[in-house]
Structure formats: C-alpha cells, structure tokens
Amino acid sequence: MGIDAASPDTKSPFPQGIAWQTNLTALRPLNAAARPLTQLTSDLALYRSFRFPMRFTLALRVGGAANFGDYEFFPAATLGGLSNLREYQRTRFAGNQSAHNNLETRLRLGHFTS
C-alpha cells in the first residue's frame, strides 16, 4: 500500500515543486521457515529552478525506511545505489532503519537528439 503525491511540474527539464512517496509493505510467510516482515519507506523531494546567470535547479531529497520484525538480508533498509547514496553499492549499508538527505545542484549542459 502506498501514497504518491507530486506537483505537475516535477517531470519537466527544469522542475519546480514537490514529489512525495510513502509505502507500507507487509509480507507474510508462505511456510514455517520464512519470517514475517513489515517495512515503511518514505521519500520527499523538493525542486526549485533558478535563472541566474544560467538556468539551474536545486533538488533537496529527504527519506528513510524502517523494518519491523525479523528479516533476511535482502529486504533490509539500505543506503546506496542510484537513488539515495550515489556511487556506493546498493547493499553497502544495510540494517533495521535508514535515513538519507541529499542536496543537489543540477545544471543542463546541452540538449541533442539522435
């Protein structure tokens, strides 16, 4: 079960607005060897574009995850990959909870079509 909310301009080349995503996942075991797991994740992104002297965008992203119950390694709350802690492996930091905060400046260097 999840909630997604986004202002209409977050997909444009120079976005402005808010994007928020929250998910609650409940996994129940199919056999006696498996363990139940409940996981809550949330991500909030704020975008603001400026024209000074070139057009650039500031992006602030905040998020986290929490696991409730026993879990195996792969459903652990992780940092890494392409989404929250770039240039690290997706499973580099794994545990019961995770939190992240990113502040990025995005500058468009060019546009081409092939």
C-alpha positions as CSV (number, residue, x, y, z in Angstrom):
1,M,0.0,0.0,0.0
2,G,1.4,3.4,-0.9
3,I,0.8,7.1,-1.4
4,D,2.3,9.1,-4.2
5,A,1.9,12.9,-4.5
6,A,3.6,15.2,-7.0
7,S,3.1,18.7,-8.2
8,P,2.6,18.7,-12.0
9,D,5.9,20.3,-12.9
10,T,8.4,17.8,-11.4
11,K,8.9,15.9,-14.7
12,S,9.9,19.0,-16.8
13,P,13.6,19.7,-17.7
14,F,13.6,22.5,-15.1
15,P,11.3,21.2,-12.4
16,Q,9.7,23.2,-9.6
17,G,7.5,21.6,-6.9
18,I,7.2,18.6,-4.6
19,A,7.3,14.9,-5.0
20,W,6.4,12.6,-2.1
21,Q,6.2,8.8,-1.9
22,T,5.4,6.7,1.1
23,N,4.9,2.9,1.1
24,L,3.9,0.4,3.7
25,T,4.7,-3.3,2.8
26,A,3.5,-6.3,4.9
27,L,5.0,-9.6,3.9
28,R,3.6,-12.8,5.4
29,P,5.4,-16.2,5.3
30,L,4.3,-19.0,3.0
31,N,6.0,-21.7,5.1
32,A,7.4,-22.3,8.5
33,A,11.0,-21.4,7.5
34,A,10.1,-17.9,6.4
35,R,9.7,-14.8,8.6
36,P,7.0,-12.1,8.5
37,L,8.2,-8.5,7.7
38,T,6.6,-5.1,7.8
39,Q,8.5,-2.2,6.1
40,L,7.7,1.5,6.0
41,T,9.5,3.7,3.4
42,S,9.1,7.4,2.7
43,D,10.9,9.9,0.3
44,L,10.3,13.6,-0.1
45,A,11.8,15.7,-2.9
46,L,11.7,19.5,-3.3
47,Y,12.7,21.1,-6.6
48,R,13.3,24.8,-7.4
49,S,14.7,26.2,-10.6
50,F,16.5,29.5,-11.0
51,R,17.8,31.6,-13.8
52,F,21.0,33.2,-12.5
53,P,23.1,33.6,-14.8
54,M,22.4,30.2,-16.3
55,R,19.4,28.0,-15.6
56,F,19.9,25.5,-12.8
57,T,17.8,23.5,-10.4
58,L,18.2,22.9,-6.6
59,A,16.9,19.5,-5.5
60,L,16.5,18.6,-1.8
61,R,15.7,15.0,-1.1
62,V,14.9,13.5,2.4
63,G,13.8,10.0,3.1
64,G,14.1,6.9,5.2
65,A,13.0,3.3,5.8
66,A,12.3,1.1,8.8
67,N,11.8,-2.6,9.1
68,F,9.6,-4.2,11.8
69,G,10.1,-7.8,12.6
70,D,12.8,-10.3,11.7
71,Y,14.0,-10.1,8.2
72,E,16.6,-11.7,5.9
73,F,19.4,-9.7,4.3
74,F,17.8,-8.6,1.0
75,P,14.7,-6.8,2.5
76,A,16.9,-4.8,4.9
77,A,16.7,-1.0,4.9
78,T,19.6,0.1,2.6
79,L,21.6,3.1,1.6
80,G,23.4,3.1,-1.8
81,G,22.7,2.6,-5.5
82,L,21.3,5.3,-7.7
83,S,18.5,6.6,-5.5
84,N,19.8,7.8,-2.2
85,L,23.6,7.5,-1.6
86,R,25.2,7.6,-5.0
87,E,28.4,5.8,-6.0
88,Y,28.0,3.1,-3.3
89,Q,26.7,-0.4,-3.9
90,R,23.0,-0.7,-3.1
91,T,23.7,-3.1,-0.2
92,R,26.8,-1.3,1.1
93,F,24.9,-0.1,4.2
94,A,22.1,-2.3,5.4
95,G,20.1,-2.6,8.7
96,N,16.9,-2.1,10.6
97,Q,16.5,1.6,9.7
98,S,18.0,4.0,7.2
99,A,17.8,7.8,6.6
100,H,19.2,10.0,3.9
101,N,19.3,13.6,2.9
102,N,20.7,14.9,-0.4
103,L,21.1,18.4,-1.7
104,E,21.9,18.7,-5.4
105,T,22.6,21.4,-7.9
106,R,21.6,20.4,-11.4
107,L,22.8,22.3,-14.5
108,R,21.8,21.5,-18.0
109,L,24.9,21.3,-20.2
110,G,23.2,20.7,-23.5
111,H,20.5,19.1,-25.5
112,F,20.8,16.8,-28.5
113,T,18.6,14.4,-30.5
114,S,19.8,11.4,-32.2
